[in-house]
Amino acid sequence: MSSASDATAIRELEGRLRRPDRGEDGYREGKETRTRLEALGRLREFADEDKVQRGGRPGGINTHVHTSKSFAYFESPSDAAWQAYKERVSIFGINDHYTLAGHEEFGKACKLLGIRPLFSMEAVAMWEEAAKARKTVNDPNNPGRTYLTAKGITRPFPPGCQGAKDLARMNAALEERNVKITAKLAELFEKRLKTKDAVAWDDVIALTPHGQPTERHICLAAARHLERAYPELEARAKALAKITGEDPPGGVLEDPAALQDHLRSRLVKAGRPAYVEESKDAFIPVKRLVAMALDLGSVPTYPVMGDPVSPWEEDLDRLFDRLEALNIHAVEVIPDRNRRERLSAIIAKAAERGFPIMNGTEHNTKTPMPLVDKFFFEDEFRRHFERGARVILGHQSLRAAGKEGFVREDGTLPPGDREEHLKRLEEAGRRR
């Protein structure tokens, strides 16, 4: 049982998980007496003394969440791991966009908490065949654009490899675009609200641990300016109407996450006043993104959008044929975004084709939500998601021991029966 003083200490330690560490933007020298990992260790001591309230069913799995190293609900990898611990998640995967920066802290945090970690990274490529056909793949708004994940990363980039060069090029192109978006937003605020420097690049950078901002960080900076400059809801509503050209819908003013999303959809998306077209340098060909995943010793994995059904995903057999031709032999889903019938169809096809399938929640907005999706604990889905996670864990552990993993260095599967291969990897993933 936790006393009032214990509860206060726990809240303070949890707050520490949401603040920067030395070397990150926003860190204040002399303010912190503990690192995030040190705070997490103390929280684990409280938990071992039964002073931390935990919810959820034991054994949940989530192989796809973002952290503050890209943009997320969580303010740090340690914060994400602590929430997973409190929800009794057993296998947990970091999946930030365009960066591996959170992997070290995430691994240490999960070890402290007895959670098995999966290490991944997500990026967007251009599937040129789909682009030429003007068909969408797993980005519902942009023909050809294709999200892929490097699942089960087992090493840093080898020196001088093409994958490292491609990632640096993509990040440079994304940053150049974000600088332009920020400038356009600043001009818009000055023109419509007569406010100078409402959205400054330095303010945007300060919201990221390592100066790697996204559209969402820019809109977060804009939303925070509105909240500071117009503390009264009525005045904020008028300002928001001026800046977007329409009255805000219900609930936007009271919900910080909704306000950020509203600004992004009304000001930054295609056709809106602060939109900046992406550079072609931001989207390497899909084959090169598969090669980047292999440079990281991982399993190239395709996130099936599922709902809405895109032209590229309508025929699941054709989709899986295309994936295998690219040496993509694993898929993942965000179950909460899918209808039950569609999710069942995707899982059935993955099982039929011998593809491990993983589940996740993203958590790439500031909106709170459970870490275990609503379908996971149903028998129809759980066994497939457990197998998928264990296969990737097995890949990580076998590669760490210098052995062959789920895919070989060139992305191909070892010869022989695929089901027996999956069983071997799954068994390796069961062992700690």
ABEGO torsion letter per residue (X at the ends): XBBAAAAAAAAAAAAAAABBBBGBBGBBBGABABBAAAAAAAAAAAAAAGABBBBEBBGBBBABBBBAABBBABABAAAAAAAAAAAGBABBBBABBGBAAAAAAAAAAAAAAGBBBBBBBBBBBBBAAAAAAGBBBABAABBGBBBBBBBGBABBBBBGBAAAAAAAAAAAAAAAAAAAAAAAAAAAAAAAAGBBGABBAAAAAAABAAGBBBAAAAAAAAAAAAAAABABAAAAAAAAAAAAGBBBBBGAAABAAAAAAAAAAAAABBGBAABBBBBAAABBBAAAAAAAAAAAGBBBBBBBAGOBBBAAAABAAAAAAAAAAAGBABBBBBAAABBAAAAAAAAAAAAAAGBBBBBBAGGABABBBBABBAAAABAAAAAAAAAAAAAAAAAAAAAAAGBBBABBAAGBBBBEBAAAAAAAAAAAAABX
